[in-house]
Amino acid sequence: MSASAAIAPRSARRRQALPGLGLTLGVTFAWLGAIVIVPLAALALKPWELGVAGVVAALAEPRVLAAFRMSFGGALAAALASVPVGLLFAWVITRYRFPGRRVLDALIDLPFALPTAVAGLALTALFASNGWLGAPIEALTGWKVAYTPAGVIVALFFVALPFMVRTVEPVLRDLPLDTEEAAATLGATRLQTIRRVVLPALAPAMLTGFGLGFARAVGEYGSVIFIAGNMPMISEIAPLLIVVKLEQFSYAAAAAIGLAMLVLSFAILLLLNLWQRRLRRGLG
């Protein structure tokens, strides 16, 4: 074998690989294993100290099932409510110019920066029976918001809404106006243009915002416990029940609840991702 033939593969490999790629990949996977894989592995293994029957019994408790319904049902309701409201906010911010628009734009990000406990206290003060919003709502409708399942949904909606707005906003900003103008010249009404032109283009982004808001709401804790009332079988969320199990030194049962939440959340997000990919292929 000639020297040039022996050198050629080495130079080709050097041209193909980035400098330091092996080291950076090694550091990346090490950190990934330390902060993600190892904790998830511990979470997946801990419940089985109870045995299969013990895990099933821990998850089949009526209190646990009620907490799952509250967390996942409330997160679903909050994420669904954030779709039209978030789309409206994104539309107003991107398509109109008015005094206070920048202030409204900044307020959208408030749930990102505000500590969750502070958000929970603020929502409780607003929606309590003597609060600025809770008092008129209760007087007009007879509905109590704070310390009920409705309060849980309000808190989850508060944390889910920014994800919808910030996901849809850049897509809506880059959406060309030519198609809307063409639809208008062809005699389409504004509602028909939005339904047949704008919404199909925004559908993948809206689905992404829905998925992010749902995932964020399922695991929310700080902003919920103050306004929920935390009544078992009524307004108790699954993350709070995990804390209760830990305080009772039922570590395996707490891990079983956490593992069930992880599996359910992953399955739902996987279905949403597959649906989003199908929507993108339809647009392409």
Helices and strands as residue ranges (DSSP letters): H 3-16, H 21-32, I 33-37, H 38-45, G 46-50, H 51-59, H 62-95, H 101-108, H 110-113, H 116-127, H 134-141, H 149-174, H 178-185, H 190-193, I 194-198, H 199-218, H 222-228, H 238-247, H 251-283
